[in-house]
Amino acid sequence: MDRRQFLAGTAALAGGALARPALAQGATEVSFFYPIAVGGPITKLIDAYAADFEKENPSIRIKPIYAGTYQETIVKALTAHKAGTPPVTSVLLSTDMFTLIDEDAIVPFDDFVKTEDDKKWLQSFFPGFMLNSQTGGKTWGAPFQRSTVVLYWNKELFKEAGLDPEKPPQTWDEQVAFAEKLTKRDASGNVTQWGIQIPSSGFPYWLFQGLATQAGAILANPEGTQTFYDKPEVIEALQYWVDLSRKHKVHPPGIVEWGTTPKDFFERKVAMMWTTTGNLTNVRNNAKFPFGVAMLPAGKRRGSPTGGGNFYISKKASPAEQQAAFQFIKWITTPERAAQWSIDTGYVAVRPDAYDTPAMKKYVGEFPQAAVARDQLEFAVAELSTHENQRVTKALNDGLQAALTGAKQPAQAMKDAQAEAERILKPYR
Amino acid sequence: MDARLVISPQPLLRRVMTHPRLTATIHGWLLLLPAMALLALFTHWPAVATFIDSFYSTPRPRRPSRFVGLDNYQQILADPVFWQSLWNNLLFALGTIPVSIALALLMAVWVNDRIVGRTAVRMAYFTPTVLPMIAVANIWLFFYTPQYGLLEQITALFGAEPRNWLGSKDTALFAVTLVAIWKEAGFFMIFYLAALQSISPSLAEAAALEGASRWTFFRRVQFPLLMPTTLFVLVNAVINAFRMVDHIVVMTRGGPDNATSLLLFYIYQVGFNFWDTTYAAALTTVLLVLLALVALLQYGWLERRIHYR
């Protein structure tokens, strides 16, 4: 390369570098915190979405920032909020809605919904997901990576136990009966294979809410100011959980770790497990045997909580930034993108029409397990969420773990949990 | 810098620079300044601010912070999770401190001798210290896994009952204590090893001439000479017993039912999960006072019984 060529090249490079900011002059920058809670190349997917959006909307720059787990992300977002420079939008747990409102950190979506098109968008989500996104007549979160609890079963082990491998348990009684057949013991009486596992480490309240809903209970009022932990139906649900290990001996005793439960399933140490639909892709990639996915069995009714993350818009961002963030959120939740996101991750697509897209139809055709979570949404209830959410939830978690480890009777454990929740929530009524 | 080498035209400056005591003082303070500034900014000021905050209520947008006096401290007295965490922390300290120090001493004496593969053994003992706690905790999580975890596979060989180490209230605290001991002992061993190597070999020769047994030599000569190291290690072990919570976050999140909740973990929970910042400040103050008392005890009482060369 001679000197002139080199200079020309440098000039072109410099020109290119200069041209970019010139194009972006007056561009609105939207910083965006997101957590990762399931396996897979999530960071790449999000970056690709941001790039595609920028191509269609040259006046907006999306700056996605991976912020850790859900817990770490809210810590970072709220700390930044208190310091005065919060991310314009973030994906946080849907249950953090009351906390974010109490911290005065977010604005409702209603302020941005102006056109017919906007209104249609707001109506497009599964109603089950909106339960945790609305309060006081306003919408505070837009569903994005949402999930429910489902039952996974090992078809091979079902066959070995003389059960129909295509028929998961439909009721609580069947669940116990199947689990009894699926529990294997060695000569000395030690269990080599458990019938069922419902994880109880960390956030047992979420899986328990499935049981409680099936027993006909509601754990908290929609205003998030009152819990009903000590209602007879709740105690009945806990008794059922405790009995699985104590009375029927088909479930491991003590606390079952959430993180290792899928591994237990892969290792054939357990024949049925309850876990999130978000694990679907993980199980599909790692289970070396045919498996099924089913709705949770019914008690008095079917039921499962929803879970996962919503988009929120920061109150301290400028109106232009907020508007740009709204545009991005609307863009990323179109049927096609919701479908793709669901296929890539295992999360439930957040709107019914996503399941009518060609991509989703093809996916569900090849892998019918993917539709189970959607079908269950009909029976889904709002995830437990109150003011001072984490503290009120911890009261329930502690009570559940006390009962599961045998430290307290279910009735006593729930009475104590309720008393603690009452103490915390009193100032909010 | 040597003051005599500085040539200064100003008489005043020259007087200052040539006045040996004053120069030394100024030099001293200048050298201390960067460290002092950092310490003040990131340690002393936050500690004072925490102490002040603990007398206020947590600010909420609808209810601004106000002075509440000792309310937060009264809440601590009535908080069962605090008492449980304190009790857990005492058990954790009692479990980790003596065992890890004893183990460190034992390992140091062992690898101080001329044994085959000495370097390899030393490295093996020190490895846990190098690994990040989060990684360690994730590995141990699988050691403790029921049914197919390493520990279960070993105990099953001896026909022991299957156990759920982390999932039972009786064994969870013991299980996380063990991880801490494993992590710490190698670190303390290094200090003992350094101290052992600085003990003059003539002492060992003299003892051998006198016909002292190995045990007598250790008890009468090595151990007393190691006392300054023991104090240092002890101070560190105590601090670590109240500081190490990374593995709790990974392995149990304080569960089951607060059985493994340690003080610092509980403070984190109150501060960053519940966002009750002033209550967390009050808890932090209690922890600081507790640590200060222990440190005073150690330096005031123990140090007088230690022989420094």
Interface residues (C-beta under 8 A of the other chain):
Chain A: Q71 V75 L78 T99 D102 E103 D104 S188 N190 V191 T192 S200 S201 G202 P252 P253 G254 I255 V256 E257 G259 T260 K263 D264 E267 K269 E388 Q390 R391 K394 N397 D398 G399 Q401 A402 L404 T405 G406 A407
Chain B: R60 P61 R62 V81 L141 F142 T145 P146 Q147 Y148 A156 G159 E161 P162 N164 L166 G167 S168 K169 T252 R253 G255 P256 D257 N258 A259 Q269 F272 N273 F274 W275 D276
